């Protein structure tokens, strides 16, 4: 399929072709499965649960999750990004992906396919930064090193942004007309808070930061500032680097490729050879000379000599 055909097809396949929500879920699942396979390897090596957990956390998991210890963070700064895609428990990954699909599907339906990934990343980054600040400044959290990972801040950002776009969006309309989106968002926030231990104040902060990011993201769009555009353009540029069908600079247009490859003219006028026409050409030669004839007249005279008119 050519590049032009792909672009044409994508106009009619919103949510199917190049689905940003599906990509986010796949990335989260790939990271989860990779870590699970690594842990299986440790089980094969050490057998005992306590030893496996210790080696797995110290040798594998620490490279993906965010630590509150600033020395550890400066040695692994990429964890600011990888932490938002990292999950270790089955119920954790299932719950987060269910909520991500729920709010992400509605957001794509309302705003299109190009805002969910930037908002997910913005929410995760702001949540991670808020965690570092809270873990190192709050008096009850500076006593011990803690870690942060998971997509909760990113999902909260998407949930708040989606609710701001259309708070009255109906969920399950077949049930007595459905209920508005803001109720589902409130239910998600209550469940998220209830499942976190009360003493883990530093874990509440990232979700609050994610919620503020979702609010700010939509507010800025309404003011005319779309923070997702530059990131979407960057992703398009990266994708096109590995797209062999992408039109190259200086390449001919599709019209030139399809309709202007023939070496000969598509149509050539051939005048009829008549005796009157030949007489007129001969009179012109007598009066003005042979060089005064046009190319058409010369060709006509040549044909007449062959046909012996």
TATAKA-V181144 format. One record per pair of residues at least 4 apart in sequence whose ideal C-beta (glycine too) atoms are under 8 Angstrom apart, sorted by sequence separation. I is the first residue (numbers start at 1). J is the second residue. D is the distance in Angstrom with one decimal. If there is no record, write none. Layout:
i = <I/I>
j = <J/J>
d = <D/D>
This chain:
i = <1/2/3/4/5/6/7/8/9/10/13/15/19/20/21/22/23/24/25/26/27/28/29/30/31/32/33/34/35/36/37/38/39/40/41/42/43/47/48/49/50/51/52/53/54/55/56/57/58/60/61/69/70/71/72/73/78/79/81/82/88/89/90/91/92/93/94/95/96/97/98/99/100/101/102/103/104/105/106/107/108/111/114/115/116/117/118/119/120/121/122/123/124/125/126/127/128/129/130/131/132/133/134/138/151/152/153/154/155/156/157/158/159/160/161/162/163/173/174/175/179/181/182/183/184/185/186/187/188/189/190/191/192/196/200/201/203/204/205/206/207/208/209/210/211/212/213/214/215/216/217/218/219/221/227/228/229/230/231/232/233/234/235/236/237/238/239/247/252/253/254/255/256/257/262/264/273/274/275/276/277/278/279/280/281/282/283/284/285/288/293/294/295/296/297/298/299/300/301/302/303/1/46/47/55/56/57/62/67/68/87/108/111/136/137/141/173/179/220/221/252/255/272/273/285/293/304/15/46/67/73/87/135/136/172/197/220/221/240/271/10/45/66/73/134/135/162/170/171/172/196/220/285/1/9/10/107/108/170/171/196/284/285/293/43/46/67/87/107/170/171/284/42/45/62/170/171/217/135/169/170/193/217/67/104/107/168/169/171/281/39/42/63/66/135/167/168/171/284/42/62/65/66/167/168/193/64/166/167/192/63/281/39/65/66/131/38/42/64/65/163/189/63/64/162/163/281/128/281/39/64/65/127/38/64/163/189/278/130/162/277/278/35/61/127/128/160/271/35/127/159/278/61/124/126/127/273/35/124/127/159/271/123/124/127/159/273/120/123/126/273/278/123/156/31/121/123/124/155/156/120/123/273/275/119/122/123/84/156/273/84/120/119/120/84/119/81/84/152/83/84/116/119/81/84/81/84/80/83/80/79/80/160/164/31/35/100/107/156/160/164/103/110/159/162/35/153/157/161/165/31/32/96/100/104/107/111/146/148/152/153/156/157/160/161/164/31/32/96/100/103/107/110/148/152/155/156/159/160/164/31/32/96/99/103/106/110/146/153/154/157/158/161/28/153/157/161/27/92/100/107/148/152/156/28/73/96/103/110/140/99/141/153/157/32/88/140/141/66/70/87/68/86/87/106/138/29/68/86/87/138/28/66/83/84/66/70/83/84/85/68/83/84/134/135/28/29/68/134/28/84/84/131/134/25/28/131/133/68/72/131/25/106/130/131/24/25/69/130/68/67/68/128/130/21/67/68/127/130/21/24/67/68/126/127/129/66/65/66/102/103/127/21/65/66/126/127/21/65/126/64/103/124/126/127/21/123/126/20/19/99/15/123/122/123/24/15/20/24/14/15/19/20/23/119/18/21/119/122/20/24/20/14/15/119/14/122/118/119/118/121/115/118/114/117/118/117/115/114/117/28/68/6/3/3/2/3/1/3/4>
j = <5/6/7/8/9/10/11/12/13/14/17/19/23/24/25/26/27/28/29/30/31/32/33/34/35/36/37/38/39/40/41/42/43/44/45/46/47/51/52/53/54/55/56/57/58/59/60/61/62/64/65/73/74/75/76/77/82/83/85/86/92/93/94/95/96/97/98/99/100/101/102/103/104/105/106/107/108/109/110/111/112/115/118/119/120/121/122/123/124/125/126/127/128/129/130/131/132/133/134/135/136/137/138/142/155/156/157/158/159/160/161/162/163/164/165/166/167/177/178/179/183/185/186/187/188/189/190/191/192/193/194/195/196/200/204/205/207/208/209/210/211/212/213/214/215/216/217/218/219/220/221/222/223/225/231/232/233/234/235/236/237/238/239/240/241/242/243/251/256/257/258/259/260/261/266/268/277/278/279/280/281/282/283/284/285/286/287/288/289/292/297/298/299/300/301/302/303/304/305/306/307/6/51/52/60/61/62/67/72/73/92/113/116/141/142/146/178/184/225/226/257/260/277/278/290/298/309/21/52/73/79/93/141/142/178/203/226/227/246/277/17/52/73/80/141/142/169/177/178/179/203/227/292/9/17/18/115/116/178/179/204/292/293/301/52/55/76/96/116/179/180/293/52/55/72/180/181/227/146/180/181/204/228/79/116/119/180/181/183/293/52/55/76/79/148/180/181/184/297/56/76/79/80/181/182/207/79/181/182/207/79/297/56/82/83/148/56/60/82/83/181/207/82/83/181/182/300/148/301/60/85/86/148/60/86/185/211/300/153/185/300/301/60/86/152/153/185/296/61/153/185/304/88/151/153/154/300/64/153/156/188/300/153/154/157/189/303/151/154/157/304/309/155/188/64/154/156/157/188/189/154/157/307/309/154/157/158/120/192/309/121/157/157/158/123/158/121/124/192/124/125/158/161/124/127/125/128/125/128/128/128/129/210/214/82/86/151/158/207/211/215/155/162/211/214/88/206/210/214/218/85/86/150/154/158/161/165/200/202/206/207/210/211/214/215/218/86/87/151/155/158/162/165/203/207/210/211/214/215/219/87/88/152/155/159/162/166/202/209/210/213/214/217/85/210/214/218/85/150/158/165/206/210/214/87/132/155/162/169/199/159/201/213/217/93/149/201/202/128/132/149/131/149/150/169/201/93/132/150/151/202/93/131/148/149/132/136/149/150/151/135/150/151/201/202/96/97/136/202/97/153/154/202/205/97/100/203/205/141/145/205/100/181/205/206/100/101/145/206/145/145/146/206/208/100/146/147/206/209/101/104/147/148/206/207/209/147/147/148/184/185/209/104/148/149/209/210/105/149/210/149/188/210/212/213/108/210/213/108/108/188/105/213/213/214/116/108/113/117/108/109/113/114/117/213/113/116/214/217/116/120/117/112/113/217/113/227/227/228/228/231/228/231/228/231/232/232/232/232/235/151/202/245/243/245/245/246/245/247/254>
d = <4.8/7.0/6.5/6.3/6.2/6.5/7.4/7.9/5.9/8.0/4.0/5.9/6.6/6.6/6.6/6.1/6.3/6.6/6.2/6.1/6.5/6.3/6.1/6.2/6.5/6.3/6.3/6.6/6.4/6.6/6.8/6.8/6.6/6.6/6.5/5.9/6.8/7.6/6.5/6.2/6.4/6.3/5.9/6.1/6.1/5.4/5.3/4.8/6.2/7.9/5.8/6.7/6.2/6.7/6.3/6.6/5.8/5.3/7.9/6.0/6.7/6.8/6.2/6.0/6.3/6.0/6.2/6.5/6.0/6.1/6.4/6.3/5.3/5.8/7.0/6.1/6.3/6.4/6.3/5.7/6.7/5.0/7.8/5.7/6.1/6.5/6.1/6.1/6.4/6.2/6.2/6.1/6.2/6.3/6.2/6.4/6.7/6.5/6.1/5.8/6.3/5.8/5.2/6.9/5.3/6.2/6.5/6.6/6.1/6.3/6.2/6.0/6.3/6.4/6.6/7.4/5.2/6.1/7.4/7.7/5.1/6.3/6.3/6.4/6.4/6.5/6.4/6.3/6.2/6.4/6.1/6.3/7.0/5.6/7.2/6.9/7.8/6.4/6.2/6.2/6.4/6.6/6.3/6.5/6.6/6.1/6.1/6.9/6.1/6.1/6.8/6.5/6.6/6.9/7.6/5.6/6.3/6.4/6.5/6.4/6.4/6.5/6.3/6.2/6.9/7.7/6.2/5.1/3.9/7.1/6.1/5.7/4.9/7.2/6.5/7.9/6.7/7.1/6.3/6.5/6.6/6.4/6.4/6.5/6.6/6.5/6.3/5.7/6.5/3.7/4.1/7.1/6.3/6.3/6.3/6.4/6.5/6.4/6.7/6.9/6.2/5.6/4.3/7.5/8.0/5.8/6.4/7.0/4.1/7.9/4.9/5.7/7.9/7.6/7.3/6.7/3.8/7.5/4.3/5.4/5.6/7.3/7.5/7.1/5.4/5.0/4.9/7.8/5.0/5.9/6.8/4.0/4.9/6.2/5.0/7.8/7.4/7.9/4.7/7.3/5.0/7.9/6.8/7.6/6.4/7.4/7.8/6.9/5.4/7.0/5.1/6.2/7.7/7.6/6.3/6.1/7.0/6.1/3.6/5.7/6.4/6.3/7.0/7.2/5.3/6.3/7.6/6.5/5.6/7.1/7.4/6.6/4.6/7.7/7.5/6.6/6.2/6.2/5.7/6.7/7.7/6.9/7.8/7.2/5.4/7.8/4.9/4.1/7.7/6.6/6.9/5.4/6.4/4.6/7.8/6.2/7.0/5.5/7.4/4.9/7.4/6.1/6.4/5.9/7.8/7.7/6.5/6.4/4.5/6.1/7.4/5.2/5.1/7.7/4.1/4.3/6.9/7.7/4.7/5.4/5.5/7.8/7.9/6.9/6.8/5.3/6.7/6.5/5.5/7.5/7.9/5.5/7.9/4.9/4.5/4.6/7.8/7.5/7.8/7.6/6.5/7.0/6.9/7.9/7.4/7.3/6.9/6.6/6.7/2.5/5.0/5.0/7.0/7.0/6.9/7.0/6.1/7.1/5.6/7.8/5.7/5.9/5.1/4.2/7.8/7.7/5.4/7.6/4.1/7.5/5.2/5.9/7.6/7.8/7.1/7.4/6.5/7.9/7.8/7.3/4.4/2.7/6.2/5.9/7.8/6.5/6.7/7.4/7.1/6.3/7.4/7.2/5.6/6.4/7.8/5.7/7.6/3.0/6.1/7.3/7.6/6.6/5.8/7.4/7.3/7.2/6.9/6.4/5.6/5.0/8.0/7.4/7.6/7.2/7.6/7.2/6.3/5.9/4.9/4.8/6.4/6.6/6.8/7.9/8.0/6.6/4.2/4.2/3.9/6.2/4.8/7.8/6.4/7.7/5.9/6.7/6.3/7.6/7.5/6.8/5.7/3.8/6.9/3.3/7.4/4.3/5.8/4.9/4.8/5.2/4.8/4.4/5.0/6.9/5.6/7.6/5.0/6.8/5.5/7.7/7.4/7.7/6.8/5.1/4.6/5.2/5.6/6.0/6.3/6.4/4.6/6.5/5.3/5.4/3.4/3.8/5.0/5.6/6.5/7.1/7.2/6.5/7.2/6.7/6.6/6.7/6.3/5.1/7.2/7.5/7.4/6.4/7.9/7.0/4.9/7.5/6.4/4.7/5.4/7.5/7.2/7.1/4.2/5.9/6.2/6.0/7.2/6.6/6.9/7.3/6.5/6.8/6.6/5.9/7.7/7.3/6.6/4.5/7.4/7.1/3.5/7.5/5.7/6.8/4.5/7.3/7.2/6.4/4.4/6.2/7.0/5.3/5.8/4.1/5.5/7.6/7.5/7.7/7.2/7.7/6.2/6.5/6.7/4.8/4.8/6.6/6.5/4.7/5.2/5.4/6.2/4.8/6.8/7.2/7.6/7.8/7.0/3.3/3.6/6.8/7.0/5.4/7.3/7.9/6.9/7.4/6.4/4.9/4.7/7.3/7.7/5.0/4.2/6.9/6.4/4.7/4.7/6.4/4.0/6.3/7.0/7.7/7.6/7.4/7.7/5.7/4.2/4.5/7.0/7.8/5.9/7.9/4.9/5.4/6.4/6.9/5.7/5.1/6.3/7.5/7.5/6.9/7.1/7.1/7.7/6.7/5.8/6.9/6.5/4.9/5.8/4.9/7.0/7.0/5.6/6.2/6.8/6.6/6.7/3.7/7.2/4.6/4.2/6.2/7.3/6.5/7.7/7.8/4.5/7.2/6.4/7.1/7.1/7.2/4.0/5.9/5.7/7.7/6.0/5.9>
